[in-house]
Amino acid sequence: MQPFKRLLVKLSGELLGGENIVFSAPYLDALCNAVSALKQSDRELAFVVGGGNIWRGRDAERLKIDSTDADYVGMLATAVNGLMLKSVFESRGIGTELVSSFNIDGIACRKHPSEVRELIKQQVVVFVGGTGMPHLTTDTLAAIRAVEIGADTLVKLTKVDGVYDKDPEKYKDAKKFDRISFDEALQKRLEIMDLAAFELLRDHHISVAVIKGTDPKALTRFVDNPQEGTLVLPTVEV
């Protein structure tokens, strides 16, 4: 079987934006090139996109708004980002389907996982709308969608190039892991993603790859060289 055949990519909204702008055209161009290359190599791709370039939940307290409403604002922000991704992908000839946790007339609708598993064989699928319920994170959504579509790997694009034993921005002697098991990551209390999401992926034997997402080319490099980031596996062969 081809390694990294079906990927669920968790893309934060912050990566889509640049300094003082909502969408970075250079980033979107580079992401399109990476997606096109992966599709040409016969990979199947789905994205779970966040909304942090438009709305951050931590601003709710500052604005004195209800936390539930703040979460719904965030869900709608992911729909805006998803529509942008669909549009730019399709402008490059990449067939894309927008799937939402709630119906958005004329833009996106809910689909049964069995429909999505068929869609992903031909098109890129972009999941938006969070889980459709407040007070849950995009980590949770990404894990659920990875299980639903039968992904072999969940790729988390971050601002660092992998998983370290401590914060590499604070400690020069921080050690990067090329490979690590779920159990070891839990024992070392490495904050890779929300605990519930992490355990769900472990229980369904779905690997997690953590790679630097500020350069979308890292996504294509990773499928050829997993040491581009950190690969979290059900078991690690030494």
Secondary structure, DSSP 8 states (H G I E B T S, - for coil): --TT-EEEEEE-HHHH--TT-S--HHHHHHHHHHHHHHHHTT-EEEEEE--TTT--TTHHHHHT--HHHHHHHHHHHHHHHHHHHHHHHHHTT--EEEEESS-BTTTBB---HHHHHHHTTTSEEEEESTTSSTT--HHHHHHHHHHHHT-SEEEEEESSSSEESS-TTT-TT--EESEEEHHHHHHTT--SS-HHHHHHHHHTT-EEEEEE-SSTHHHHHHHH-GGGSEEEESS---
